[in-house]
Amino acid sequence: MTIGYDAKMRDAINEAREAGAKNILLNMRGVTRLDSSGIGELVAAHASVTNAGGRLLLVGLPAKVATVLQITNLLGVLELFDDIDEAIAALEVESD
């Protein structure tokens, strides 16, 4: 995520929350790079969603992006899943 694309993510998350979504699942498979602006947007999204009582789940993190999140010590903060089914299952466990 770079400047410009992160605004699209922010807008999509805000629209989903305004429509009543509590939990947000982000499919990261197509993300090829993550700059400081994108990192800031992920942190802001995580804070916004969790402060509202929801969860921000990231799916399919490419290795290059995972490395950036590891360097910034965010791997332990953000919820990461290999695939969408795994993330959905984690949400279903929470609701049981």
RAGI-V942840 format. One record per pair of residues at least 24 apart in sequence whose ideal C-beta (glycine too) atoms are under 10 Angstrom apart, sorted by the first residue. I is the first residue (numbers start at 0). J is the second residue. Records with the same first field share a line. If there is no record, write none. Layout:
I: J / J
//
This chain:
0: 25 / 27 / 30 / 31 / 32 / 33 / 34 / 36 / 37 / 38 / 39 / 40 / 41 / 64
1: 30 / 31 / 32 / 33 / 34 / 35 / 36 / 37
2: 34 / 35 / 36 / 37 / 40
3: 36
4: 30 / 32 / 34 / 36 / 37 / 40
5: 33 / 34 / 36 / 37 / 38 / 39 / 40 / 41 / 43 / 44
6: 36 / 40
7: 40
8: 37 / 40 / 41 / 43 / 44
9: 40 / 43 / 44 / 47
11: 44
12: 40 / 43 / 44 / 47 / 48 / 55
13: 44 / 47
15: 48 / 53
16: 44 / 47 / 48 / 51 / 53
20: 48 / 51 / 53
21: 48 / 51 / 52 / 53 / 54 / 90
22: 48 / 51 / 52 / 53 / 54 / 55 / 56 / 78 / 86 / 87 / 89 / 90 / 93 / 94
23: 47 / 48 / 51 / 53 / 54 / 55 / 56 / 57
24: 54 / 55 / 56 / 57 / 58 / 78 / 80 / 83 / 86 / 87 / 89 / 90
25: 55 / 56 / 57 / 58 / 59 / 60 / 77 / 86
26: 56 / 57 / 58 / 59 / 60 / 80 / 82 / 83 / 86
27: 57 / 58 / 59 / 60 / 61 / 64 / 65 / 68 / 79 / 80
28: 58 / 59 / 60 / 61 / 64 / 82 / 83
29: 59 / 61
30: 57 / 59 / 60 / 61 / 63 / 64 / 67
31: 61 / 63 / 64
32: 61 / 63 / 64 / 67
33: 60 / 61 / 63 / 64 / 65 / 66 / 67 / 68 / 71 / 73
34: 67
35: 67 / 71
37: 64 / 67
38: 64 / 67 / 68 / 70 / 71 / 73
41: 68 / 71 / 73 / 76 / 77
42: 71 / 73 / 76 / 77
44: 77
45: 73 / 76 / 77 / 78
46: 76
49: 76 / 78
53: 90
54: 78 / 86 / 89 / 90 / 93
56: 80 / 83 / 85 / 86 / 87 / 89 / 90
57: 86
58: 82 / 83 / 84 / 85 / 86 / 87
59: 83 / 85 / 86
//
